[in-house]
Amino acid sequence: MWCHQTHTDSPRSSHRIPRVLLPSYTGYLAPDPGTPTFTTVLHRSGFKLFCGQIDALAFLPLGDIPAGMTSLCDNTPDGADELLSYFDRTYVTGSYRRAQPGHGQIGIRVKRIIPLYPPAVWNVHEATLAGEPRTNNQCEGWNNRFTHLIGYSH
């Protein structure tokens, strides 16, 4: 939990890994009808740049991602707190939940829940330096050709 942690999920969350292994937050939609619209948030000063900075975490060395998240938390524009909290829970730190105390124990216990997609899954720093592909487009192309070949979507 780096900064303003909330416990609501983004309406755009899914359980599939996007093409670049990171969601594109420039298309983030406001979750509540009472919040500003997508167009308003996107054009707000600094928001689009901030979304690019979130995406740029993928290019940092793995050991520098915590410092990158700290910098993002310190410079979060208005309206981006929930977005950054979602990203942190899902892609960086994970979350925490209350756990039942053991028999005879007093106090509150918490259990760490690892992120759904930890940084080792989506980080492309080493792949970029090695000149390797940073996306899974080649897999999608193969799958598309295979689907057309057999005439059935699997």
KEMI-291261 format. One record per residue (C-alpha): residue number from 1; residue in three letters; x, y, z. Coordinates in nm, 4 decimals. Each point is the difference from the previous one (the first is absolute). Layout:
N
PT num residu        x        y        z
PT NUM    ALA        X        Y        Z
...
//
This chain:
154
PT num residu        x        y        z
PT   1    MET   0.0000   0.0000   0.0000
PT   2    TRP   0.1959   0.2933  -0.1275
PT   3    CYS  -0.2465   0.2808   0.0294
PT   4    HIS  -0.3724   0.0670   0.0034
PT   5    GLN  -0.1060  -0.3660   0.0038
PT   6    THR  -0.3658  -0.0629  -0.0711
PT   7    HIS  -0.1856  -0.3272  -0.0146
PT   8    THR  -0.2031   0.0513  -0.3163
PT   9    ASP   0.0906  -0.1560  -0.3298
PT  10    SER   0.0342   0.1773  -0.3310
PT  11    PRO  -0.2884  -0.0633  -0.2382
PT  12    ARG   0.2604  -0.0772  -0.2649
PT  13    SER   0.1748  -0.2725   0.1990
PT  14    SER   0.0170  -0.3431  -0.1537
PT  15    HIS   0.1771  -0.3276   0.0521
PT  16    ARG   0.1846  -0.0049  -0.3310
PT  17    ILE   0.3421   0.1430  -0.0652
PT  18    PRO  -0.0173   0.2848  -0.2521
PT  19    ARG   0.2243   0.0154  -0.3063
PT  20    VAL   0.2808   0.1935   0.1598
PT  21    LEU  -0.0620  -0.1775   0.3314
PT  22    LEU  -0.1184   0.3287   0.1464
PT  23    PRO  -0.3317   0.1748  -0.0396
PT  24    SER  -0.0040   0.3294  -0.1840
PT  25    TYR  -0.1229   0.2421   0.2608
PT  26    THR  -0.0589   0.2808  -0.2439
PT  27    GLY  -0.3294  -0.1806  -0.0676
PT  28    TYR  -0.0989  -0.0320   0.3673
PT  29    LEU  -0.3681   0.0680   0.0590
PT  30    ALA  -0.1338   0.1648   0.3127
PT  31    PRO  -0.1729  -0.2685   0.2131
PT  32    ASP  -0.2761   0.2121   0.1488
PT  33    PRO  -0.2548   0.2022  -0.1987
PT  34    GLY   0.0530   0.2840   0.2477
PT  35    THR   0.3708   0.0269  -0.0808
PT  36    PRO   0.1406   0.1971  -0.2933
PT  37    THR  -0.0445  -0.1546  -0.3437
PT  38    PHE   0.2819  -0.1709  -0.1893
PT  39    THR   0.0483   0.3010  -0.2268
PT  40    THR   0.0172   0.2397   0.2940
PT  41    VAL   0.2510  -0.2144   0.1896
PT  42    LEU   0.2129  -0.0717  -0.3078
PT  43    HIS   0.0387   0.3652  -0.0901
PT  44    ARG   0.0603   0.1138   0.3549
PT  45    SER   0.3439   0.1525   0.0344
PT  46    GLY   0.2608  -0.2671   0.0547
PT  47    PHE  -0.2300  -0.3029   0.0047
PT  48    LYS   0.1002  -0.1371  -0.3398
PT  49    LEU   0.3692   0.0497   0.0824
PT  50    PHE  -0.0541  -0.1763   0.3322
PT  51    CYS  -0.1563  -0.2993  -0.1775
PT  52    GLY   0.3065  -0.0169  -0.2240
PT  53    GLN   0.2190  -0.0003   0.3092
PT  54    ILE  -0.1944  -0.2956   0.1392
PT  55    ASP   0.0514  -0.1882  -0.3270
PT  56    ALA   0.3711   0.0960   0.0061
PT  57    LEU   0.0509  -0.2018   0.3193
PT  58    ALA   0.0273  -0.3019  -0.2306
PT  59    PHE   0.3350   0.1316  -0.1244
PT  60    LEU   0.1589   0.0502   0.3421
PT  61    PRO   0.2312  -0.2664   0.1447
PT  62    LEU  -0.1994  -0.2235   0.2363
PT  63    GLY   0.1820   0.1392   0.3037
PT  64    ASP  -0.0951   0.3583  -0.0913
PT  65    ILE  -0.3763  -0.0589  -0.0255
PT  66    PRO  -0.0658   0.0715   0.3720
PT  67    ALA   0.1775   0.3371  -0.0328
PT  68    GLY  -0.1988   0.0680  -0.3184
PT  69    MET  -0.3265  -0.0715   0.1825
PT  70    THR   0.1051   0.2283   0.2852
PT  71    SER   0.0674   0.2782  -0.2505
PT  72    LEU  -0.3396  -0.0551  -0.1632
PT  73    CYS  -0.1734   0.0096   0.3399
PT  74    ASP   0.1748   0.3252   0.0843
PT  75    ASN  -0.1091   0.1559  -0.3319
PT  76    THR  -0.3499  -0.1393  -0.0534
PT  77    PRO  -0.2287   0.2491  -0.1773
PT  78    ASP  -0.3569   0.0574   0.1166
PT  79    GLY  -0.2292  -0.2813  -0.1048
PT  80    ALA   0.2744  -0.2626  -0.0372
PT  81    ASP   0.0168  -0.1375   0.3558
PT  82    GLU  -0.2343  -0.2919  -0.0655
PT  83    LEU   0.1786  -0.0823  -0.3251
PT  84    LEU   0.3398  -0.0109   0.1696
PT  85    SER  -0.1369  -0.2067   0.2893
PT  86    TYR  -0.1484  -0.2489  -0.2469
PT  87    PHE   0.3302  -0.0226  -0.1878
PT  88    ASP   0.1910  -0.0471   0.3244
PT  89    ARG  -0.2318  -0.2782   0.1234
PT  90    THR  -0.0141  -0.1828  -0.3314
PT  91    TYR   0.3511   0.0455  -0.1412
PT  92    VAL   0.2494   0.1030   0.2685
PT  93    THR  -0.0572  -0.0480   0.3719
PT  94    GLY  -0.3155  -0.2037   0.0293
PT  95    SER  -0.2347   0.0569   0.2886
PT  96    TYR  -0.0603  -0.0961   0.3601
PT  97    ARG  -0.3004  -0.1470   0.1699
PT  98    ARG  -0.0912  -0.0737   0.3553
PT  99    ALA   0.0690  -0.3517   0.1194
PT 100    GLN  -0.1500  -0.1746   0.2967
PT 101    PRO   0.2280   0.0095   0.3026
PT 102    GLY   0.1268  -0.3395   0.1116
PT 103    HIS  -0.1412  -0.1697   0.3067
PT 104    GLY   0.0978   0.1982   0.3066
PT 105    GLN   0.1510   0.2876  -0.1993
PT 106    ILE  -0.0997   0.3589   0.0571
PT 107    GLY   0.0132   0.2726  -0.2597
PT 108    ILE  -0.0561   0.0373  -0.3708
PT 109    ARG   0.1703  -0.2242  -0.2530
PT 110    VAL   0.0294   0.0884  -0.3663
PT 111    LYS   0.0822  -0.2206  -0.2926
PT 112    ARG   0.1832   0.1254  -0.3070
PT 113    ILE  -0.1646  -0.0810  -0.3327
PT 114    ILE   0.2526  -0.0028  -0.2846
PT 115    PRO  -0.0827   0.2076  -0.3087
PT 116    LEU  -0.1899  -0.1730  -0.2778
PT 117    TYR   0.2796   0.0900  -0.2457
PT 118    PRO   0.3237   0.0619   0.1937
PT 119    PRO   0.2706   0.2194  -0.1569
PT 120    ALA   0.2046  -0.3010  -0.1132
PT 121    VAL  -0.2865  -0.0887  -0.2378
PT 122    TRP  -0.0412   0.3391  -0.1699
PT 123    ASN   0.3389   0.1655   0.0324
PT 124    VAL   0.1772   0.0379  -0.3359
PT 125    HIS   0.3236   0.1678   0.1128
PT 126    GLU   0.2258  -0.2971  -0.0760
PT 127    ALA  -0.1872  -0.0874  -0.3212
PT 128    THR   0.0452   0.3570  -0.1219
PT 129    LEU   0.3739  -0.0022   0.0708
PT 130    ALA   0.0352  -0.3386  -0.1722
PT 131    GLY  -0.1980   0.1107  -0.3058
PT 132    GLU  -0.2665  -0.2659   0.0615
PT 133    PRO  -0.3726   0.0489  -0.0716
PT 134    ARG  -0.1856   0.1814   0.2754
PT 135    THR  -0.3476  -0.1195  -0.0962
PT 136    ASN  -0.1682  -0.3299  -0.0730
PT 137    ASN  -0.1181   0.1101  -0.3467
PT 138    GLN   0.1796  -0.2940  -0.1644
PT 139    CYS  -0.2074  -0.2402   0.2124
PT 140    GLU  -0.3214   0.1787  -0.0919
PT 141    GLY   0.0925  -0.0152  -0.3690
PT 142    TRP   0.0671  -0.3729   0.0195
PT 143    ASN  -0.3265  -0.0575   0.1857
PT 144    ASN  -0.1923   0.2012  -0.2616
PT 145    ARG   0.1547  -0.1977  -0.2897
PT 146    PHE  -0.0694  -0.3292   0.1803
PT 147    THR  -0.3632   0.0969   0.0607
PT 148    HIS  -0.0466   0.0817  -0.3713
PT 149    LEU   0.1760  -0.3211  -0.1026
PT 150    ILE  -0.2250  -0.2314   0.2001
PT 151    GLY  -0.3102   0.2176  -0.0376
PT 152    TYR  -0.0805  -0.0147   0.3698
PT 153    SER   0.0724   0.2407   0.2822
PT 154    HIS   0.1476  -0.1928   0.2895
//
